[in-house]
Amino acid sequence: MKRTLLRFILAAAAALCITDASAADGIVRKRLFNPDSIPDELVLVGADTVHMIIPEANYGRFHRGLFNWLYVPAGKWGFGLNASYGELDTEDVQVLSLIKNVNLNGKTYSIRPSISYFFKSNQSIGLQFNYTRGEANLDRLSVDFDDDINFDISGVSYYSESYAIATAYRKYVGLGRASRFAVFNEVSLEFLAGSSRFKRMYGGEPKDTRTITTQGSLNFSPGLCVFIQDNVAFNVSFGIFGVKFRNEKQSTDGVDEGSRFTSGANFRFNIFNISLGMMVVI
Protein backbone atom coordinates (compact mmCIF):
# COMPACT_ATOMS: atom_id res chain seq x y z
CA MET A 1 0.00 0.00 0.00
CA LYS A 2 2.79 2.40 0.90
CA ARG A 3 4.65 1.55 -2.35
CA THR A 4 1.51 2.21 -4.43
CA LEU A 5 0.95 5.57 -2.69
CA LEU A 6 4.60 6.56 -3.28
CA ARG A 7 4.31 5.77 -6.99
CA PHE A 8 1.15 7.90 -7.24
CA ILE A 9 2.86 10.88 -5.57
CA LEU A 10 5.89 10.65 -7.89
CA ALA A 11 3.65 10.43 -10.96
CA ALA A 12 1.66 13.50 -9.88
CA ALA A 13 4.87 15.49 -9.25
CA ALA A 14 6.20 14.58 -12.70
CA ALA A 15 2.95 15.71 -14.31
CA LEU A 16 3.16 19.07 -12.55
CA CYS A 17 6.75 19.56 -13.76
CA ILE A 18 5.90 18.72 -17.37
CA THR A 19 2.76 20.82 -17.82
CA ASP A 20 2.67 24.55 -17.15
CA ALA A 21 -0.32 26.79 -17.86
CA SER A 22 0.26 30.55 -17.97
CA ALA A 23 -2.90 32.54 -17.25
CA ALA A 24 -1.11 35.88 -17.52
CA ASP A 25 -0.56 35.77 -21.27
CA GLY A 26 -3.16 33.17 -22.21
CA ILE A 27 -0.49 30.88 -23.68
CA VAL A 28 -0.56 27.24 -22.77
CA ARG A 29 2.94 25.76 -22.54
CA LYS A 30 3.90 22.10 -22.38
CA ARG A 31 7.53 21.19 -21.69
CA LEU A 32 9.18 18.56 -23.82
CA PHE A 33 12.66 17.13 -23.93
CA ASN A 34 14.40 16.72 -27.26
CA PRO A 35 17.12 14.13 -27.99
CA ASP A 36 19.83 16.61 -26.98
CA SER A 37 18.27 17.00 -23.50
CA ILE A 38 17.42 20.64 -24.21
CA PRO A 39 14.01 21.63 -22.78
CA ASP A 40 11.55 22.60 -25.51
CA GLU A 41 7.98 23.82 -25.18
CA LEU A 42 4.77 23.63 -27.12
CA VAL A 43 3.03 27.01 -27.35
CA LEU A 44 -0.61 27.55 -28.25
CA VAL A 45 -0.78 30.30 -30.91
CA GLY A 46 -4.39 30.87 -31.90
CA ALA A 47 -5.72 27.40 -32.64
CA ASP A 48 -2.32 25.91 -33.51
CA THR A 49 0.35 24.36 -31.32
CA VAL A 50 3.94 25.15 -32.30
CA HIS A 51 7.41 24.42 -30.91
CA MET A 52 9.33 27.13 -29.09
CA ILE A 53 12.53 25.69 -30.59
CA ILE A 54 12.17 25.48 -34.37
CA PRO A 55 13.53 22.16 -35.68
CA GLU A 56 16.42 22.65 -38.08
CA ALA A 57 18.76 20.22 -39.79
CA ASN A 58 22.29 20.02 -38.39
CA TYR A 59 24.73 19.84 -41.29
CA GLY A 60 27.87 19.90 -39.13
CA ARG A 61 29.60 17.06 -37.30
CA PHE A 62 28.91 18.59 -33.91
CA HIS A 63 25.97 20.42 -32.42
CA ARG A 64 27.07 23.92 -31.37
CA GLY A 65 24.35 24.30 -28.76
CA LEU A 66 22.65 27.11 -30.70
CA PHE A 67 18.90 26.97 -31.23
CA ASN A 68 16.43 28.98 -33.26
CA TRP A 69 13.75 30.02 -30.78
CA LEU A 70 10.27 30.99 -31.95
CA TYR A 71 10.19 34.73 -32.67
CA VAL A 72 7.18 35.33 -34.94
CA PRO A 73 4.78 32.42 -35.57
CA ALA A 74 3.48 31.51 -39.01
CA GLY A 75 0.35 33.24 -40.28
CA LYS A 76 1.27 36.73 -39.02
CA TRP A 77 1.48 39.90 -41.12
CA GLY A 78 4.24 42.47 -40.73
CA PHE A 79 3.98 46.16 -41.68
CA GLY A 80 7.26 48.05 -41.59
CA LEU A 81 8.75 51.48 -42.18
CA ASN A 82 12.52 51.90 -42.51
CA ALA A 83 14.42 55.13 -42.99
CA SER A 84 18.05 56.19 -43.37
CA TYR A 85 19.75 59.58 -43.40
CA GLY A 86 23.28 60.85 -43.91
CA GLU A 87 24.76 64.34 -44.04
CA LEU A 88 28.17 65.86 -44.81
CA ASP A 89 29.15 69.48 -44.27
CA THR A 90 32.63 71.05 -44.42
CA GLU A 91 33.62 74.71 -44.20
CA ASP A 92 37.03 76.39 -44.16
CA VAL A 93 38.94 73.11 -44.31
CA GLN A 94 42.62 73.17 -45.21
CA VAL A 95 44.62 70.02 -46.04
CA LEU A 96 48.41 70.38 -46.00
CA SER A 97 48.17 73.82 -47.62
CA LEU A 98 47.18 72.12 -50.89
CA ILE A 99 43.39 72.12 -50.68
CA LYS A 100 41.90 75.32 -49.32
CA ASN A 101 38.55 77.07 -49.01
CA VAL A 102 36.52 73.88 -49.12
CA ASN A 103 32.80 74.52 -48.81
CA LEU A 104 30.93 71.27 -49.43
CA ASN A 105 27.61 70.11 -48.10
CA GLY A 106 25.47 67.15 -49.00
CA LYS A 107 22.80 64.84 -47.66
CA THR A 108 20.97 61.70 -48.63
CA TYR A 109 17.95 59.97 -47.17
CA SER A 110 15.56 57.14 -48.01
CA ILE A 111 12.12 56.00 -46.88
CA ARG A 112 11.09 52.36 -47.29
CA PRO A 113 7.63 51.09 -46.32
CA SER A 114 7.12 47.33 -46.52
CA ILE A 115 4.58 44.56 -46.06
CA SER A 116 5.41 40.92 -45.35
CA TYR A 117 3.72 37.63 -44.53
CA PHE A 118 5.17 34.94 -42.26
CA PHE A 119 4.57 31.77 -44.26
CA LYS A 120 6.61 29.81 -41.70
CA SER A 121 7.63 30.54 -38.14
CA ASN A 122 10.52 33.06 -38.21
CA GLN A 123 10.40 33.26 -42.02
CA SER A 124 8.65 35.93 -44.09
CA ILE A 125 8.34 37.10 -47.67
CA GLY A 126 7.01 40.44 -48.80
CA LEU A 127 7.24 43.63 -50.83
CA GLN A 128 9.29 46.76 -50.18
CA PHE A 129 8.94 50.22 -51.71
CA ASN A 130 11.91 52.57 -51.57
CA TYR A 131 12.21 56.31 -52.20
CA THR A 132 15.73 57.77 -52.15
CA ARG A 133 16.90 61.33 -52.61
CA GLY A 134 20.37 62.84 -52.46
CA GLU A 135 21.90 66.23 -53.12
CA ALA A 136 25.33 67.83 -52.85
CA ASN A 137 26.66 71.35 -53.39
CA LEU A 138 30.27 72.42 -53.79
CA ASP A 139 30.31 76.18 -53.45
CA ARG A 140 34.09 76.49 -53.65
CA LEU A 141 37.26 74.42 -53.75
CA SER A 142 40.82 75.74 -54.20
CA VAL A 143 43.73 73.48 -55.15
CA ASP A 144 47.31 74.77 -55.14
CA PHE A 145 50.14 72.29 -55.85
CA ASP A 146 52.64 74.73 -57.40
CA ASP A 147 52.75 77.71 -59.72
CA ASP A 148 51.75 75.59 -62.73
CA ILE A 149 49.03 73.46 -61.10
CA ASN A 150 46.43 75.51 -59.29
CA PHE A 151 42.75 76.03 -59.94
CA ASP A 152 39.45 76.94 -58.31
CA ILE A 153 36.13 75.11 -58.60
CA SER A 154 32.83 76.73 -57.71
CA GLY A 155 29.11 76.46 -58.39
CA VAL A 156 28.92 72.65 -58.64
CA SER A 157 25.71 70.89 -57.64
CA TYR A 158 24.36 67.35 -57.88
CA TYR A 159 20.85 66.04 -57.32
CA SER A 160 19.42 62.51 -57.60
CA GLU A 161 16.06 60.87 -56.99
CA SER A 162 14.96 57.26 -57.39
CA TYR A 163 12.03 54.91 -56.84
CA ALA A 164 12.38 51.18 -56.29
CA ILE A 165 10.28 48.10 -55.64
CA ALA A 166 11.68 44.86 -54.24
CA THR A 167 10.58 41.42 -53.18
CA ALA A 168 12.33 40.31 -50.00
CA TYR A 169 12.81 37.12 -48.01
CA ARG A 170 13.78 37.44 -44.35
CA LYS A 171 14.75 34.71 -41.88
CA TYR A 172 14.90 35.40 -38.15
CA VAL A 173 16.88 33.52 -35.52
CA GLY A 174 15.32 33.95 -32.09
CA LEU A 175 17.85 34.49 -29.31
CA GLY A 176 15.85 33.29 -26.34
CA ARG A 177 12.73 31.78 -24.88
CA ALA A 178 11.22 35.23 -24.20
CA SER A 179 10.92 35.93 -27.99
CA ARG A 180 12.26 39.44 -27.45
CA PHE A 181 15.54 39.58 -29.44
CA ALA A 182 16.46 38.10 -32.81
CA VAL A 183 19.02 38.47 -35.57
CA PHE A 184 17.98 38.15 -39.19
CA ASN A 185 19.27 37.98 -42.73
CA GLU A 186 17.36 39.56 -45.59
CA VAL A 187 17.70 38.77 -49.29
CA SER A 188 15.96 41.15 -51.67
CA LEU A 189 15.59 41.41 -55.44
CA GLU A 190 15.15 45.08 -56.33
CA PHE A 191 14.23 47.02 -59.47
CA LEU A 192 14.99 50.75 -59.54
CA ALA A 193 14.23 53.73 -61.78
CA GLY A 194 15.64 57.18 -61.16
CA SER A 195 17.20 60.35 -62.49
CA SER A 196 20.03 62.71 -61.59
CA ARG A 197 21.21 66.20 -62.51
CA PHE A 198 24.79 67.50 -62.48
CA LYS A 199 25.38 71.25 -62.90
CA ARG A 200 28.82 72.91 -63.11
CA MET A 201 30.85 75.54 -64.92
CA TYR A 202 33.04 74.33 -67.79
CA GLY A 203 35.15 76.68 -69.92
CA GLY A 204 33.36 79.66 -68.43
CA GLU A 205 29.95 78.32 -69.48
CA PRO A 206 27.33 76.49 -67.40
CA LYS A 207 26.79 72.82 -68.18
CA ASP A 208 23.73 70.79 -67.21
CA THR A 209 23.98 66.99 -67.46
CA ARG A 210 20.92 64.80 -66.85
CA THR A 211 20.96 61.03 -66.42
CA ILE A 212 18.10 58.53 -66.46
CA THR A 213 18.89 55.30 -64.62
CA THR A 214 17.38 51.82 -64.50
CA GLN A 215 18.88 49.16 -62.25
CA GLY A 216 18.35 45.63 -61.01
CA SER A 217 20.12 44.35 -57.92
CA LEU A 218 20.32 41.42 -55.53
CA ASN A 219 21.09 42.54 -51.96
CA PHE A 220 21.98 40.79 -48.69
CA SER A 221 21.36 42.69 -45.45
CA PRO A 222 21.84 41.21 -41.95
CA GLY A 223 20.37 42.95 -38.94
CA LEU A 224 19.01 42.92 -35.41
CA CYS A 225 15.36 43.08 -34.30
CA VAL A 226 13.86 43.61 -30.84
CA PHE A 227 10.23 43.74 -29.70
CA ILE A 228 9.75 46.90 -27.66
CA GLN A 229 6.05 46.11 -27.20
CA ASP A 230 3.91 43.03 -27.73
CA ASN A 231 3.32 43.75 -31.45
CA VAL A 232 5.85 46.49 -32.20
CA ALA A 233 9.48 45.76 -33.06
CA PHE A 234 12.50 47.98 -33.72
CA ASN A 235 15.08 46.80 -36.23
CA VAL A 236 18.39 47.91 -37.68
CA SER A 237 19.94 46.41 -40.82
CA PHE A 238 23.28 46.79 -42.61
CA GLY A 239 23.75 46.48 -46.35
CA ILE A 240 27.05 44.63 -46.78
CA PHE A 241 26.80 42.65 -50.03
CA GLY A 242 25.09 43.19 -53.35
CA VAL A 243 25.17 42.43 -57.06
CA LYS A 244 23.80 45.03 -59.47
CA PHE A 245 23.19 45.63 -63.17
CA ARG A 246 22.76 49.27 -64.20
CA ASN A 247 21.88 51.12 -67.40
CA GLU A 248 22.29 54.89 -67.76
CA LYS A 249 21.13 57.26 -70.52
CA GLN A 250 22.77 60.68 -70.46
CA SER A 251 22.28 64.10 -72.10
CA THR A 252 24.05 67.45 -71.64
CA ASP A 253 22.24 70.73 -72.37
CA GLY A 254 19.58 68.75 -74.22
CA VAL A 255 22.09 66.92 -76.48
CA ASP A 256 21.95 63.13 -76.31
CA GLU A 257 25.30 61.64 -75.28
CA GLY A 258 24.31 57.96 -75.52
CA SER A 259 23.98 55.28 -72.86
CA ARG A 260 26.15 52.80 -70.99
CA PHE A 261 25.64 49.51 -69.18
CA THR A 262 27.59 48.54 -66.05
CA SER A 263 27.56 45.69 -63.57
CA GLY A 264 29.39 44.91 -60.38
CA ALA A 265 29.42 43.45 -56.90
CA ASN A 266 30.55 44.75 -53.54
CA PHE A 267 31.27 43.24 -50.15
CA ARG A 268 31.84 46.00 -47.64
CA PHE A 269 30.32 47.80 -44.68
CA ASN A 270 28.89 51.17 -45.70
CA ILE A 271 27.87 53.65 -42.98
CA PHE A 272 25.54 55.31 -45.49
CA ASN A 273 23.68 52.03 -45.94
CA ILE A 274 22.44 51.61 -42.37
CA SER A 275 18.66 51.38 -42.15
CA LEU A 276 16.59 51.95 -38.99
CA GLY A 277 12.92 51.09 -38.80
CA MET A 278 9.84 49.83 -37.01
CA MET A 279 7.63 46.82 -37.69
CA VAL A 280 4.10 46.09 -36.51
CA VAL A 281 3.12 42.40 -36.37
CA ILE A 282 -0.55 41.42 -36.34
C-alpha positions in Angstrom: 0.0 0.0 0.0 2.8 2.4 0.9 4.7 1.6 -2.3 1.5 2.2 -4.4 0.9 5.6 -2.7 4.6 6.6 -3.3 4.3 5.8 -7.0 1.1 7.9 -7.2 2.9 10.9 -5.6 5.9 10.7 -7.9 3.7 10.4 -11.0 1.7 13.5 -9.9 4.9 15.5 -9.3 6.2 14.6 -12.7 3.0 15.7 -14.3 3.2 19.1 -12.6 6.7 19.6 -13.8 5.9 18.7 -17.4 2.8 20.8 -17.8 2.7 24.6 -17.1 -0.3 26.8 -17.9 0.3 30.6 -18.0 -2.9 32.5 -17.3 -1.1 35.9 -17.5 -0.6 35.8 -21.3 -3.2 33.2 -22.2 -0.5 30.9 -23.7 -0.6 27.2 -22.8 2.9 25.8 -22.5 3.9 22.1 -22.4 7.5 21.2 -21.7 9.2 18.6 -23.8 12.7 17.1 -23.9 14.4 16.7 -27.3 17.1 14.1 -28.0 19.8 16.6 -27.0 18.3 17.0 -23.5 17.4 20.6 -24.2 14.0 21.6 -22.8 11.5 22.6 -25.5 8.0 23.8 -25.2 4.8 23.6 -27.1 3.0 27.0 -27.3 -0.6 27.6 -28.3 -0.8 30.3 -30.9 -4.4 30.9 -31.9 -5.7 27.4 -32.6 -2.3 25.9 -33.5 0.4 24.4 -31.3 3.9 25.1 -32.3 7.4 24.4 -30.9 9.3 27.1 -29.1 12.5 25.7 -30.6 12.2 25.5 -34.4 13.5 22.2 -35.7 16.4 22.6 -38.1 18.8 20.2 -39.8 22.3 20.0 -38.4 24.7 19.8 -41.3 27.9 19.9 -39.1 29.6 17.1 -37.3 28.9 18.6 -33.9 26.0 20.4 -32.4 27.1 23.9 -31.4 24.4 24.3 -28.8 22.7 27.1 -30.7 18.9 27.0 -31.2 16.4 29.0 -33.3 13.8 30.0 -30.8 10.3 31.0 -32.0 10.2 34.7 -32.7 7.2 35.3 -34.9 4.8 32.4 -35.6 3.5 31.5 -39.0 0.3 33.2 -40.3 1.3 36.7 -39.0 1.5 39.9 -41.1 4.2 42.5 -40.7 4.0 46.2 -41.7 7.3 48.0 -41.6 8.7 51.5 -42.2 12.5 51.9 -42.5 14.4 55.1 -43.0 18.0 56.2 -43.4 19.8 59.6 -43.4 23.3 60.8 -43.9 24.8 64.3 -44.0 28.2 65.9 -44.8 29.2 69.5 -44.3 32.6 71.1 -44.4 33.6 74.7 -44.2 37.0 76.4 -44.2 38.9 73.1 -44.3 42.6 73.2 -45.2 44.6 70.0 -46.0 48.4 70.4 -46.0 48.2 73.8 -47.6 47.2 72.1 -50.9 43.4 72.1 -50.7 41.9 75.3 -49.3 38.6 77.1 -49.0 36.5 73.9 -49.1 32.8 74.5 -48.8 30.9 71.3 -49.4 27.6 70.1 -48.1 25.5 67.1 -49.0 22.8 64.8 -47.7 21.0 61.7 -48.6 17.9 60.0 -47.2 15.6 57.1 -48.0 12.1 56.0 -46.9 11.1 52.4 -47.3 7.6 51.1 -46.3 7.1 47.3 -46.5 4.6 44.6 -46.1 5.4 40.9 -45.4 3.7 37.6 -44.5 5.2 34.9 -42.3 4.6 31.8 -44.3 6.6 29.8 -41.7 7.6 30.5 -38.1 10.5 33.1 -38.2 10.4 33.3 -42.0 8.7 35.9 -44.1 8.3 37.1 -47.7 7.0 40.4 -48.8 7.2 43.6 -50.8 9.3 46.8 -50.2 8.9 50.2 -51.7 11.9 52.6 -51.6 12.2 56.3 -52.2 15.7 57.8 -52.1 16.9 61.3 -52.6 20.4 62.8 -52.5 21.9 66.2 -53.1 25.3 67.8 -52.9 26.7 71.3 -53.4 30.3 72.4 -53.8 30.3 76.2 -53.5 34.1 76.5 -53.6 37.3 74.4 -53.8 40.8 75.7 -54.2 43.7 73.5 -55.1 47.3 74.8 -55.1 50.1 72.3 -55.9 52.6 74.7 -57.4 52.8 77.7 -59.7 51.7 75.6 -62.7 49.0 73.5 -61.1 46.4 75.5 -59.3 42.7 76.0 -59.9 39.4 76.9 -58.3 36.1 75.1 -58.6 32.8 76.7 -57.7 29.1 76.5 -58.4 28.9 72.7 -58.6 25.7 70.9 -57.6 24.4 67.3 -57.9 20.8 66.0 -57.3 19.4 62.5 -57.6 16.1 60.9 -57.0 15.0 57.3 -57.4 12.0 54.9 -56.8 12.4 51.2 -56.3 10.3 48.1 -55.6 11.7 44.9 -54.2 10.6 41.4 -53.2 12.3 40.3 -50.0 12.8 37.1 -48.0 13.8 37.4 -44.3 14.7 34.7 -41.9 14.9 35.4 -38.2 16.9 33.5 -35.5 15.3 34.0 -32.1 17.9 34.5 -29.3 15.9 33.3 -26.3 12.7 31.8 -24.9 11.2 35.2 -24.2 10.9 35.9 -28.0 12.3 39.4 -27.5 15.5 39.6 -29.4 16.5 38.1 -32.8 19.0 38.5 -35.6 18.0 38.1 -39.2 19.3 38.0 -42.7 17.4 39.6 -45.6 17.7 38.8 -49.3 16.0 41.2 -51.7 15.6 41.4 -55.4 15.2 45.1 -56.3 14.2 47.0 -59.5 15.0 50.7 -59.5 14.2 53.7 -61.8 15.6 57.2 -61.2 17.2 60.3 -62.5 20.0 62.7 -61.6 21.2 66.2 -62.5 24.8 67.5 -62.5 25.4 71.2 -62.9 28.8 72.9 -63.1 30.9 75.5 -64.9 33.0 74.3 -67.8 35.2 76.7 -69.9 33.4 79.7 -68.4 30.0 78.3 -69.5 27.3 76.5 -67.4 26.8 72.8 -68.2 23.7 70.8 -67.2 24.0 67.0 -67.5 20.9 64.8 -66.9 21.0 61.0 -66.4 18.1 58.5 -66.5 18.9 55.3 -64.6 17.4 51.8 -64.5 18.9 49.2 -62.3 18.3 45.6 -61.0 20.1 44.4 -57.9 20.3 41.4 -55.5 21.1 42.5 -52.0 22.0 40.8 -48.7 21.4 42.7 -45.4 21.8 41.2 -41.9 20.4 43.0 -38.9 19.0 42.9 -35.4 15.4 43.1 -34.3 13.9 43.6 -30.8 10.2 43.7 -29.7 9.7 46.9 -27.7 6.0 46.1 -27.2 3.9 43.0 -27.7 3.3 43.7 -31.4 5.9 46.5 -32.2 9.5 45.8 -33.1 12.5 48.0 -33.7 15.1 46.8 -36.2 18.4 47.9 -37.7 19.9 46.4 -40.8 23.3 46.8 -42.6 23.8 46.5 -46.4 27.0 44.6 -46.8 26.8 42.6 -50.0 25.1 43.2 -53.4 25.2 42.4 -57.1 23.8 45.0 -59.5 23.2 45.6 -63.2 22.8 49.3 -64.2 21.9 51.1 -67.4 22.3 54.9 -67.8 21.1 57.3 -70.5 22.8 60.7 -70.5 22.3 64.1 -72.1 24.1 67.5 -71.6 22.2 70.7 -72.4 19.6 68.8 -74.2 22.1 66.9 -76.5 22.0 63.1 -76.3 25.3 61.6 -75.3 24.3 58.0 -75.5 24.0 55.3 -72.9 26.1 52.8 -71.0 25.6 49.5 -69.2 27.6 48.5 -66.1 27.6 45.7 -63.6 29.4 44.9 -60.4 29.4 43.4 -56.9 30.6 44.8 -53.5 31.3 43.2 -50.1 31.8 46.0 -47.6 30.3 47.8 -44.7 28.9 51.2 -45.7 27.9 53.6 -43.0 25.5 55.3 -45.5 23.7 52.0 -45.9 22.4 51.6 -42.4 18.7 51.4 -42.1 16.6 51.9 -39.0 12.9 51.1 -38.8 9.8 49.8 -37.0 7.6 46.8 -37.7 4.1 46.1 -36.5 3.1 42.4 -36.4 -0.6 41.4 -36.3 
